[in-house]
Amino acid sequence: MSNAINKGWWKNRIAYQVYPRSFCDANGDGTGDLKGITSKLDYLKELGVGIVWLSPVYRSPMDDGGYDISDYEDIDPLFGNMADMDELLAEAKKRDIKILMDLVVNHCSDEHPWFQKALREPDSEEAGYFWFAESPDGPPNNWRSMFGGSAWENVGGDRYYMHLFSKKQPDLNWENPKLRQRIIDMVRFWLDKGLGGFRIDAIVHIKKMEGLPSGPADGPDGMVGCYAYTRNVEGIGKFLTELREQTFDKYECVTVAEAAGVPNEQLVDYIGEKGYFSTMFDFSYSEPYNYGHGWHTAKDPYEWDFDAWRDTLYASQLSTQKIGCGATFIENHDYPRACQKFVPEKDHCPEVQKMLGNMYFFLFGMPFIYQGQELGMTNPRFTSIDQIDDISTKNHYRTALADGLSPEEAMRLCARYSRDNARVPFPWDDSENGGFSPAGVTPWLCVHPDYKTVNAKAETAKNDGVFAFYKEMIRLRTVSEYAETIQNGTFAPILQGEKQLIAYTRTGDKTIAVLCSFADSAREIVLPFEAKKVVLASKDEVKIDGNVLTLLPYQSVTLEV
């Protein structure tokens, strides 16, 4: 390894998230695998991708889609083996693509050997790797897990263990230095193999509030959400600094933190010059709605305060650009498709998908694309809980039934937000199973009903499709005359008095303005500057008369000004 470590190589690259179970099934067993990903690297290279983040492929019982890891240094047979992983790393390197893996270290699987030994031998070293507690009067506190129910599980007698997520995901005790060393050794194992870095899962939960206190009940179950007691708790910096110094600082890697809820005033600690991570996802503007106590109690996805959401987006950009580089996104494996969140279903169309992409792609930060986003994929319109694999959706469905909803109504409402909306198999062509699995094989999750028309083969053949639009945005961001401006230029909001409009400038060696209309009718916008050139538009027709721009319904226009 060179003594001169390039820590900023990632800043001008486009990242793409692969959900391996649903990307490409190379061996015909109905499940996507590592060889399938390797076989599609040329597709990703054509799009312009320079970083690929894989959701977990470690050995796992798959209780939570692989985020319950039973062996951190092995590949689950569902996805292949370590030789397949080494082949993927080698082939990606040939194409100048870096591979990131998920680093899931707030919790592991209850089938991990550490936890199994902890259950058998309460006095073992491994028992200290977890949050065990003796409590004769029921759970040690009234925390509610993020998947519903108590955050504590009884293992016999008065003994309980903490799980902020599924009961099959016991939380790791980062207060234990021996546990932290095991994690450090594991991280080095992967970086030594040539991994490009990590997306780091649920990392803001590794520090728990001292004393593990109960809190005022916030629901009829007498429990309280665990967030206030386990997210960004004071003292977490000690653990994150140690992890960075002992691992990431020693390698040419990028780290992307899933760090929900970090206050703006603490951003410098996370992504500043000496921050814990290279960059982080900002969730403040990615979910514009409030679910309530269940998905079925949320308002319709697009019935939210647009102005408040817009202002949150602007505030995030203005804060982040002063400190470091954020990671921007509108879709991932945990979300429904973006059009479902931001636009009424009656208006969904490829032009809306382009506008939503344009809205975030030229923000200050490193953009992430989620698989299928570049095809304009929508929610698959689930109608039965039998179509669902996701543990979170099943929990929300049960909550809806307990609240008195019929199975049909509970499913209709929960389907809007199901994580499986984004996890259905990737459609490669219009053949059976969308080309994801061979004909005659039943994929692990149902194929999207629109695969005949929305698929990679059809989309890449279009000159004016969503794929072509994303490819052009990537070109503009990476190799065009506007690349320096988009990568490094200053963000500033404009036209803040206009309703249903996201509008901002990026100023570097040039200045561009991005205007995205969320209105369902045409409108005239008086520009505060002279438009020199149309750089990009989600619809071909762009009308500018003097300094008056006519925006069509759900149109985005990027101008040089």
Secondary structure, 3 states (H helix, E strand, C coil): CCCCCCCCHHHHCCEEEECHHHCCCCCCCCCCCHHHHHHCHHHHHHHCCCEEEECCCEECCCCCCCCCCCEEEEECCCCCCHHHHHHHHHHHHHCCCEEEEEEECCECCCCCHHHHHHHHCCCCCHHHHECEEECCCCCCCCEECCCCCECEEECCCCEEEECCCCCCCCEECCCCHHHHHHHHHHHHHHHHCCCCEEEEECHHHCCCCCCCCCCCCCCCCCCEECHHHHCCCCCHHHHHHHHHHHCHHHCCCEEEEECCCCCHHHHHHHHCCCCCCCEEECCCCCCCCCCCCCHHHCCCCCCCCHHHHHHHHHHHHHHHCCCCCCEECCCCCCCCCHHHHHCCHHHCCHHHHHHHHHHHHCCCCEEEEECCHHHCCCCCCCCCHHHCCCHHHHHHHHHHHHCCCCHHHHHHHHCCCCHHHHCCCCCCCCCHHHHCCCCCCCCCCCCCCCCCCCCHHHHHCCCCCHHHHHHHHHHHHHCCCCHHHHHHCEEEECCCCCCCEEEEEEECCCEEEEEEECCCCCEEEECCCCCCEEEEECCCCCEEECCEEEECCCCEEEEEC
